[in-house]
Amino acid sequence: MKARITLLASFALTAWLVYAVPALAHDNGEGLVGETNDKIITFFSLGVVVFFAVLVSVLSWLQSTLEKRKDQRKATAVRDIVGW
């Protein structure tokens, strides 16, 4: 029974996609910004690289800040136990 439902669902999805693809390809393959050339590809790729570099930097800074807060909280707990 489960195999029949999976087969029917995959067939319905395939049939839907067959009709959806030509509807999206009406402009001879031009993208949202017009004709794609080397300059567009280069700047998009550079944007992706810069985005991930900034993302890693910001997330590393955030983790460092949170680690410092955790260490301060631990130190406060130890001082309360020891009494210094």
N, C-alpha and C positions, 0 to 999 in steps of 0.2 A: 504494500500500500504506500509506504514512504517513498519507494523508488518511483512509483507512478506519479506521485505528486511532484517530486523533484524533476522528473522528465517533462511533465506538463508545464511546470513553472519555467524551466529553461527554454522550452519551445516557445512559450508566450513571450519571453524576454527577447529571444532571437528574432521572432517575427516583428515585434515592436521596433527593434533596432534597425531592421532592414528598411522599414518605412521612414525612420527618423533620420537616417544618414543623408539621403538626398535633399531633405528639407533644409539641412544646415549647410549644404555645399552649393548654394545657388550663386555665389559670387566668384566663381572660378578660383577658389582657394585663397582669396585675399583675406587677411586677418582683420582684426578690429582697427589697426592703425594704418591700414593700406597695404601696399605692396611690400613684402618683406625683402630686405636686402642685408648686406653684410653689416652695415652700420647699426641697424636695429638689433640684429642678433648679438653683436658685440656689446652694445650698451645694456641689453637685457641680461646677458651673461655676467657682465661686470656688476650689475645691480644685485644679482643673486649672490655673487661672491661677497660683496660688501654687506648685504643683509645678514648672511650667516656669520661673518666676522663680528659684526656689531652685536648680533644675538648672543654669540658665545661670550663676548666681553661683558655684556650687561648681566647675563646669567651668572658668570663667574664672580662679578662684583657683588651681586645679590647673595650668592652662597657665602662669600667671605663675610659679608655684613651679618648674615644670620648666624654663622659660626661664632663670630665675636660676641654676639648677644647671648648665645648658648653658653659660651665659656664664662662670661660675666655672671650669668645666672648660677652656674655650677660653683663658681668661686664664692658667691654670696651664700649659697647653701652650706658650703664647707665652713665659711667664717661663722655662720650661725651655730653650727655644730661645735666647732672648736672654741669659739668665744673670743676670738681675736678681732 
